[in-house]
Amino acid sequence: MNRRSFLQSSGKSVAGAALAGLTVTAFRPGSALGANERVNVALIGCGGRGRYVIRGLVEQGARATFLCDLLTNRLDEAAKFLSDVQKDAPAKTKEMRQVFDSKDVDAVVIGTPDRWHAPASIMACQARKDVYVEKPHSHNLWESGKMVEAAKKYERVLQVGTQNRSGPYTLAAREYLKTGKIGKIALVRVLNMKSGGPFKLGEPGKAPEGLNWDAWLGPAPTRPYHQHIFHGGWHNYWDFCGGDMGDDGIHQLDLALMMMGDPPPPKSVRALGGRYAHRGDDSECPDVQLVSWDYGDFVMTFELTGYPRYMEKTSATIRRNDLFPYWTMNATRIEFYGSQLLMTLGRHGGGWIVQQSGGGIVDKMYGRPCDEPHYADFLACVKTRKKANADISIAHTSNVALHMGNIAHRVGNVALAYDPKANQFDNPEANKLIKPPYRKGYEIPDEV
C-alpha cells in the first residue's frame, strides 16, 4: 500500500472510513458460513512463514483466493508453493486494499513483518474479514489493545499464530497442572536460550525492482533502503520488532501463561540485558536478556541468549516421533516449579515430563506439532463464530507481558510498576514506549 491509500480516519462511519477509505463488502458482522462451505482466505505478506500458514489452511479445507505482497517474485513463489494443493490459482496484487475490498475473501492471513501486523489486522476487521495474524501480533502495547477493540466492534474472529494453544499435548499438560499434582507453583521459568552471531549491516545495496520501500516501512520512521534490513535484518531494530522475545520467545511466554490459567497482566516487571556476547555490532536488540514479572500468586522469569552454539530448539525429528529433547540444552523449554514436583514443557511438539526428587519421571507425554489443529480451530471458528483458541482478547495479555519486558530493558534495565486499567507505568520514559510515534499517513486512529 502507499500512504495515500492507508489510514485517513474520521472515526465516524461504521464502514472503515475509519481506515483507508475501504469499501465495505456484503458480509454481515458475525455471520457464519455453512458447515460445508469452504472458507476463502487471502495471504498478505508472502514470505516463508505466511506461505506455510495459508498452505496449511488450504490443506484443512480452505481455498486461497488472493495473494498480496510488494514483490512480484514473492507472489509468484507463493502461488507455485500452493499449486500442488490447490488447482485454482489465487489472484495476485501488491495493494492490500484490493484484498479487503474483495467479496471473494472471508478471512486473511497477516504474514507481514511485525510493524504491519496490527494495522493490517485492524483494516481487515473493518472490512468484515476474519484474521489469522502471525506472532507477535503487535509492535507495541497500545496497538494490541486497539486490535482487541476492533475485533469486538466488528465481531471478527481474530486468531493469533501462537499455535501451542491448540496442541493436544499442551492442553493435556494444562489439565495436569489443574489437578494440583505438582503442588503450588510459585515460580515459572521461561527459556529462549538460542545460538546466534553478530549482526553487521554492510553495504546498502540496490532495492529490488518495483519495491515500494515507503509502504514496506509503513508506520516505522523513514530510513534509506538497506538490503540487510529488508532481507530479515529488521529483526535487529526496535523500529521494526520486539527483539527475540517478540520474534520467538512469545511462543513460550504465551504457552506458560496458558498453562497458568491466563492470569491478568502482571503488576510489575524487572529487566536486565544488553549486547554482551556481540559488543560493537549493529544490532539494537539484546543478546542477553533477563526479565521477571510479578503476577501476585507467582513469579515468571524469562531468560534469553543469542550466542551459545550448544543450545538447540526441539528438532523436527523429535516433534514427529515419540521422543523428548535433551532438556538441559533445549533452547525453548518452560519449567513449572511446584511444591511437590517439577514439570518441564517443550513448545511446538516437544512434549512434557513431570519429575520428582532425584530426577525420576513421574508422568510424561510426547508431543506433536500444533499447527494443524490451530488452523482447524481458526476455520471452525470462522464458520461457527465461536472464540478461537488464541483469540486476540486472550493473546493480548501475553503481549502485554512481552512489551513490559522490552520496555523495562529499553529504558535502562529498570523495575517498573504497571497499571493495566490505565495502561500506564510509574515511569514517564517507559510510558513513551507504550505508543511510539506513527509515521504520518500510517497512523492507527484512536477510534478504530
N, C-alpha and C positions, 0 to 999 in steps of 0.2 A: 504494500500500500504506500501511497505517498501521503504527505501530511495534509493536503487539501481534502483528501477523502477520509481522513481519520476523524478524531473527536471534535465535533462542533456542537457542543451540548447546550441546549436551552433548559434541559431537565424538566420540561413541562408536558411533553406528549408521552403517551404510553408506548408509542411505536419505536422508539430509538431515534427520534430526533435527538434523543439523549446521546447517541453515539453515531457519528459518521454519516448522518443523513441516510440511514439504511431504509430500504423498502421492506416493510413487514410482509411476511408470507402469510398464506392462508391458514397456517397451523393455529389451532386453538390452544391457549395456555392449559397445560395439564391434560391435554387429550392423549389417549392411549391408542397405540396401534393394535390391530388384531393379533391374536396369539400366533397365527401362522404367517403374518406379514413379515417381509424382510425389512430390516432397518437400513435405510440409505445413509451411508457415512461418508464424510469428506475428511481429508488429511490436510492440515495446514502446517507446513514445515516438514519437508520430505527427506530429512536426514535419516541416519541409520535407525535410531530408536523409533521414530514415527512410522517408518515403513513396517517395522515388525509389529507394531500395535495394530495398524489398520489391516495388515495381513491376518493377524490373529483374530480380529473381529470378523473378517470375511470367512475364515475357517470355522467360525462359530455360527455362521449363517447370515451375516450382514452382506450388503452389497456396496462396494466402493463406487461412488458416483462422481467424485471430484477430488483432484489433487491440486494443491496450491503451494508454490514456492517461488522465491525470487530468481532462481536459476533454472534455465531450460534443461540443462543436463540432469539435474536432480529430479525434475518432473519426469523425464524420460526413464531414468533409472528406477524410480518408484513404480512407474507403470509396468516396466519389464518385470520387476520383482513380484507384482501382483498377477502377472499374466498366466502363471501356471496354477492359480487357484480361482481365477475368475476370467471367463471368456470375454465379457463385455469390457472394453477399455473405458476407464473413467475419463471425464473431461479434465482438461488441464488449464490452469490460469495462474497468473502472477498477482492477481488482485484479490485480496481477501474478501472484499465486498461482494464479488460475484458468487462466492460460496454462500455467504449469508443471505443473499437475495434469492438463491435458487430454491425452487419448490421440490427439487429432486434430492434435497438434503434434509434428513431428520436429525442428524447428530454430527458433531465434528470432533476430530482428534486434534488437540493442540500439541504439536511436536516441535515448536519453535525453541530458540534459546530462551532462557528464564525470563528476561525482562518483558517478553511479549506474552507470557502465559496469562497474566491477569487481564490486560487489555483485550486480548483476543477472546478470552472466555466470557468477559462481560458483554462484548459485542455479540457473541453467539447467543447468549441468553436473551438479549434484547431482540434478536431476530427470531426468537422462539425455536432455537436449536438446542438440543441437549449436548452435553460436553463431557468428553474424556480428556483431561488435561494431565500432561506429564508433570512429574515432581521436579523441583519444588514448585508448588502451584502458584507461588507469588514471589516477587523480587523484594518486597518489603512488607512490613507488618500491616500498614494501613490498607493496602490494596487487597490483602487477604480478606479483611472484613468486608470490603466492597463486593468481593466475589460471593460471599455468603448472602449479602443483601440482594444482589442481582438474581441469584438462583431462587431465592424465596419469592421475590417480587414477580418474576416471570414464570414461576412454577416449573423450573427446569431441573432435570437430573444433571448433577454436576459431580462426576466421579473423578477422583484424583488417582494418578497412577502409582499409588503405594499398594502394590498387588499382594503384599503379605497379609492384608486384611481379609483376603478371600481364600487363603490356603487351608485345606482341611487339617493339616498338622499344626498350624499356628492356632487355629480355632480350638483344636483339641488341647493344646498347651494352655490356652486361656482358661478352658474349663477345668483343667487340672489344678491351676492356681486357685480357682474359685473354691475348690474343695477344702482348702486350708491345709493340705498335707505337708507342705513345706514350712508351714508356720507363718508368723508375722514377717512381712517383707518390709524392712526399713531402709534398704539400700538396693538400688538398681544401677548396674554398671553397663554402660553402652560403649562399645568399641568400634572405631573406624580407623584401625591401625594399618594403613596401607603403605606400599612402597612408593617410590617416585624419585624424580630427579629435578635438577634446577630448570628454570624456565628463562630462556633468552629470546627477546623479540627478533633481533636480527634485522635484515633488510625488509622494508615495507612491501616491496613487490608491486605488481600491477593487478588491479581489480579485474575479476572475470568479466568478460564482455556481457553487457546488458544488466549488470548488477545495480540495483538501486540501493546504494550504500546508506542514503539517508533513511530509507524505510527499514533497512536492516538494523540500524542504530535504534530506531523507534524512540522510546522515552529516554534513552540514555543520552548523556551530554555529547555534543558534537566533537568528533575527533577525526583525523585523516584516516583513510583506508589503510589497513595493515593486514597482510596475508596471514600472519600468525595469530592475529586476533580473530579474524574471520574463520579460519580453519581450526577452531577449538581452543585457541589461546585465550578467548574471552573468559574462560573458567578461572583465570588468574587475576581478575579485576572486579572490584566491588561494584563498579558501574553496571556490570552485566550479570553478576552471580552472587551466591551466598557462601562462597568458599566451598570446600569439600564437605562441610557439614550439610550444606544445602544440596550439593550435587549428588552425594552418595549417602552421607550419614543420616539424612532424613528418613531413609528406609528403616534404619534401626531405631531411631528416635520414635517414629510413629508406631512401630511394632511394639516397642517397650511400653508405650502409653496405652496401646490397645490391651496389652496383657494386664495392665494395672487398672483396667476398667474405665479408661478415658477420663481421668480426673480433670477438674477445672484448671485453668492456667496457673502456673506456679506464682508464688508471691514474691520471690526474689531469685536472683541469678548472680553467679560469680564466674569470672573468666581469667585465664592466663594463657599466653601463647605468643607466637610470632614466627619469623623466619629464622630458625635455629640451625637447621641442617644445611640450608641452601642460602646462606647470607650473601647479599650482594647481587642476587639475580634480579629479574624484572617482575617477579610476581608480587602482588599486594597481599595475597591470602596466606594464612599461616601454614607452616608445615609441621608445627606442633601446636595443638590447641586443647586445653582442658577447660571444661565448663561444668558447673554444678548448679542444680535447681532445687529449691525448697518447695515441695508440694504439701507441706503440712504434716501428712502422715508418713512420708518417706522422702528420701533424698535420691535424686537421679544424677549420675555423673556421665560425662561424655569425654572420651579420650581419642584424639586424632593425631595421626602422624602422616607424613608424606615422604618417607625416606627408607625405612628398613626393608631390605630385599627379601628377607625370610618370611615376612607376613604375607599371607595369601587369602584371597576370597575363597569361598566354597566353590570347588570346581564343578563343571558340568557333569563329570562322571559321578561325583558324589550325589549331585542333585537328582540324577536319573536312576539311581540304584539304591539298594539298602546298605548305605554306607554313612559314616559320620566323618566330619572333618577331624583333623588333629587339632583339638580345641585350643591348645596352648598357643599355636601360631595361626589361628584362624582370625583373619583381619576384621571380621564384621559380626562378631558374636555379641550376645547380650547375656548378662549374668544377673539372676534374681537371688539375693541372699535372704533366705527365710531363716527363721529362728531354729528350725529343725533340719532343713535340707537346702541344698543348692540346686537351682535349675539353670542350665546353660542352653541357650536357644540360638540356632542359626537361621538367618534370613534366606529367602529365595530357594527353599528346599533343603536347608542344612539339617533339619530335624532338631530334636531336643533330648537331653538326658537329665535325670534327677539323681544327685549323688548324696551319699551320707558321709560321715566322718571316715577318713581313710581312703576315700575315693570310690568306694563301691557304688555301682549303679543300681538304684532302686527301681526306677522306671525309665522308659525311653520310647521314642517314636521316630522312625525315619521320615524324611520329608521328600517332597516333590516340588517342582517349580509351581508358582502360584498364578502365573499369567493367564492360563486358560480359564480357570474359574473366575478370575477377575473380569475378563472380557465377557464371559457368560453372564455374570451378575449385572454388568452395565447394560447389555442388550435386553435382559429380562426387565430391568427397571425402566428402560425406555418404553417398553410395551405396557407395563403394569402401573407405572408412575410411583412405585414404591421407592423408598430411600435406599441409595446404593451403599455397599459395604464401606466404601471410602468417600462417603458424601462430604461435600465441602464443609458442611456445618460441623462434622466430626474432625476432618483433617485440619481445619483452621486452628484448633487448639495445639496440635503438634507443630504447626507452622509458627505459632506464637513462641513456643519454646526455642525453635531454631533461630528466629530473629533476635530473641532476647539474648541468646548466647553470643551471636555475632556482634550485636551492639555493645554488649559488655566488654568484648575484646577490642572493638574498634575505638572506643572512647578512652582506652588506656588500661585495659585489663583491670576492671574495677568490679565492685559489688553494686548491684542495683536493686532497689525495691520497685515492684511493678503493681499498678492498679489496673486490673483488666477491664473494669467498668468504664473508667476514664481513658483507657488505653494510653497511660502516661507513666513515665519513670520519675524517680526523685532526683533526676539529673538533667539539666537543660540541654547539655550536649547530646545525651542519649535520645532525648525527645526529638531532636532534629533529624534523627535517622529513622524515626517511625514512618515518616512520609518524606522521602527525599524529593528534591525538585524534579518536575517532569519537563521535558523539552516542549517548547511552545508548539502546538499543533498535535501533540501526542498525550495530552492530559486525560486523566480519568476524572469525570465530574464528581462533585460531592454527592449529587443525587443521581444514582445510576438508574 
